Amino acid sequence: MADMDWSAQTAFSDPGRFGALFDGIDAEPSAVSAVARNLVAHYVAERDALPAATRGDINLRWVEAQLAVDQERHDRQLAAARPRPERLQGCCRDHSLLAVSMLRHHGREARSRVGFAGYFSPGFWHDHVVVEVREGDRWRRFDPEMTGVDPRYLDLPDGADAPFLSAARMWTEIRAGRIGPAAVGVFPGSPIGGEWFAQCYVLLELAHRYGDETLLWDGFGDMAEPSGPTAEQWELTDEVAALLLDVDENPTRRAESALEQRYRSDPRLHPAGTLESITPDGDHFVVDLPTREARRLPV
């Protein structure tokens, strides 16, 4: 077992004073996925049904804060149906983190995986977050957002030909010329995509692996600008991606511990007490992680 305990809550996944709400939920992928979808509506895919007044939900980083807002609106058990307009506005990161939180509450090893899904648009890889839960000697990968659509999403395969690619694997596919950068991003034709975006997501994947399960629009460390990665960022990301793939394929305690220590000791790789966040609505914040206070910056 590595130093990272994936059965323990992190600052982001901890339900805090709302933990008892998880007691009656089965600690299985299908059950936690259903509850996560009941709590969170996708802020883009379902936006026509969602009120503008709750748009700020998308910036709730912590599960405890998400549950606080949910309980203010509903004050009932999490499996009780929420009308879509009254659900939290969020995305795949929120479905996944809630599922991870529920699994950890019941003592199961679980973690979120940041990467890209090829099953939303033909020929395009959308940024996405899924969940892994430990089952025996393997990590079972599932997509909480999609398990209600098709049971195949309850056990996704891994590898270069899989329908979901981790950010590290996507980076290596782009670098090898097997996937074109224009086929990677938020949606086809979006300026938020390509090499710089994939570079940022490799660092996000690493952060989520070791308990900093930030929002997808949070920035930290040596993330690239939209103008493109620098030579130093290319080199750093090549190294990190290779280490992530290696520890996935050869999951020894020594390799996992070494990568975790690298993450925690290298300021280019992790949040250093603050995050800089540019939301999908163009708002710009600096977030102090210990206090959870956000300070708005001029755009």
N, C-alpha and C positions, 0 to 999 in steps of 0.2 A: 504494500500500500504506500502510495506517495504521501508527502507531507500534506498536500491538499486533501481535506476530508470532504468528499462530495456528498456525504450524507448530512453534513452540518449546514445550517443556514448561513448565508452571507449578509452583509449589511443591506444588499439590494433585495435578496429573496426572503428575508425574515418577516413573517407576518405580524410580529410583535404582539400587541394586546389582542389581536384578532385570531390568534392561532387556534383557539377552540373551534372556530368555524370549519377547520379542516378535519376535525376528529371523525366525522361520519362519512368521509369521502374515501372510497376504495383507492388504495395506492397502486392503481393499475393505469397504464397509458390511456385506455379508452375512457375511463371514468374521469381522470383529471383533465383530459382534453375536452370532454363535454362540459365540465364546469368552467373551464377557461373560456370556451366559446360563449357560454351563457353570460359571463361577466363582461366580456370585451367584444365590441363591434369594431370592424376595421374602419379606420378613419378615412380611407380612400375608397375602398370597394363598396362600403355601405354608407357613404357620406350623404346620399339623398335622404336617408331616413334619420339622420343625426342632427340635433339642434346645434346651432352656432354657439349657444351659451355654454356648451360642455366641451368645446374644442380644446380647452386647456388641459383636458385629461391626458392628451398625448405626451405631456411632459412629466407625468408622474413616474419617477424613476424607481421608487421603492414599493414593494408589495404592500407593506403596512399602509402607505399613503393611498394606494389603490383601493384596498379594502375599506379604509376609512370613508372614502368617497362613496363606494358602493353601499356601505351600510347607512350612510346619511340618506341615500335615495330609497333604500329598500328595507333595511332593518329586518331581514329574514335570512334563512339558511341559503347557502350559495347555490344549491341545486334547484331552488325555487325559481321558476321562469321569470326572467327580466324582459319586459318589452324592449324591443330593439332601441327605440329612441332614448331609453333610460339606462342603457348599458354604458360602461366606460368606453370612451374613444381610445383606440390603441391600434396595435399592429402585431405582427408575428412575434416580435420581441416580447410583447406583453403576454400573449397567449403562452409562449414558451416559458417565461419566467414564472408565471403563476403555476403552470404545471410542475416545473422544477420545485417550486416552494412546497406544493402539496406533497410531492413524493418525498422530499427531505423531511417534512413534518412527520412522516411515518417511518423515518429511519432508512429510507432507500437512497442509494447513491445515484445522483442525477445531476446533469449539467446541460447548459444551453450551448448549441453549436451555431456559429455564425458562418454564413456562406451564401450560396446561390442555388436557386431552384429552377430547373428546366421544364417544369410541368405546368406553368401558367400561360405561357405564350410560345407557340412553335418557333423554334430557332432562336429563342432569347432566354437569357439567364437573369432572373429577377433576384435582387438581394433578398435574403430570407434568413430566418432563425428557426431551428428545430431543437428537439430535445433528445438527449441520450440518457438511458437508465441502465444501470448495471444489472445484468441477469447472468448469474454464474460467473463464467470467465470471459464474457463478452459484453460490449455495450450495444444495447438495442436502440436504434435510432427511429424516432417517430415524429410526425408533424401534427401538433395539436390542432392547428387551424384546418387541416384537411381530413382528419380521421373520420369526421361525420360524412364525408363525401364518398370515400372508398376505403375499405379496411386495409388495402395494401399500404396505406400511409402509416399504419401502425408498426411497420417493420421495414424500414427503408434500407436498401443495400448500400454498401460503401464501394469505393473504387472510382477509377477515372471514367467509367461508363455509367455511373449511378445517376439517378434523376436529381439528387441533391449533391452538390460539391461543396466541401468546406472551402473557406476562403483561401487557405493554404494550397489546396489542390487546384482551385481555380487559378491562383497566381502562377503555379507551375505550368498549367495548361496554356495560359496566355503567353508566358515566357517561351514556351516551346513552339508557339505558333499553331497549336491545335485548336484553340478557340480565339476568335478575333475579339479585340477589346470592345468594338462597337456592339457586340452581342451581350454585353454585361452591364447591368445598371439597375436603376429604379424602374424604368419602363422603356420600351422601344422609342428611340428618338429623344430621350431625356438627356440634358447636358450632365446630369449626375450619373456618371458611369465611366467605363473605360479603365485604363491602367491606374490612374491616381485613385479611383474609387476602390478598385480591387486591393491596392496597397493599404489603404485605410482599413479595409475589412480584415486583412491579415492581422493587424494589430488589435482590432476588435475581437477577432476569434481568440487570440491569445489572452486578452483581458477577461473575456467571459469564461474561458477555461479555468482561470485561477481566481474567480470570485468577484471580479469587477464587471458586473453584468449591466453595463451602461446602455443608455438609449443609442439608437443607431445614428443619431445626428450629434452625438457628443464627440468632441475632439480632445485629444491628449497626445502626449509624447511626440514622436517624430512622424506624424501623419502628413501625407503629401498634400500640397495645394492642387486645385483644379488645373493649374498650368502643367502639372506633371511631376512625378518623383524626381528628386535630384539623384546624382550618381551615388551619393552616400545612402540615400533611401532605397535605391535599387538593391544595393549590396546588402543592407540590413534586412530587407524584406526577403531576399533570396535565402538568406541564412535562417531567418525565423520560420519561413514556410517549410524549408527542408527539415528543421527540427520538429515542427508540428507533425509533419507527415511521418517522420521516423518514429516518434513516440506513439503515434496511432498504430503503426504497423508492428512495432516492437515495444509493447507497453511494459517495460520493466520499471521497478521502483527507482533504480538509479537514473534512468533516462528521464523519468517524470520529475524527479526531484531536481535534477540538473536544469531542466527547462524552467521549472517554477522559480528556482533561485535566480536564473538569468532574468526572468520577467521582473521579479521583485527588486533586483539590484540595479537594473539598467534604466535610467530615467527616460530613455527614448521609447520605452515600451509600455509604461503604465501611467495612470493618473497620479499626479504628485499632490494630492490634497484638493485639487481643483479640476474642473472640467470647463471647457469652452464649448458652448452649445449654440448652434445655428439651426433653428427649428424649421420644419417644412413650410411654415408661414413667413420665414425670413426674420423672425425675432432672434436677437443675439443676446446671450446671457453668459455670465461667468458663475459657476456653481461651486460653492464651498462644500465639499463632501462631508466633513465632520459635523457641520451645523445644518446642512441641507438647505442653506439659504442661497437664493439666486439673485444676482444683481444684473439688471438690464443694461446693455451697452448700446450706444448709437449704431445704427446699421450703416 
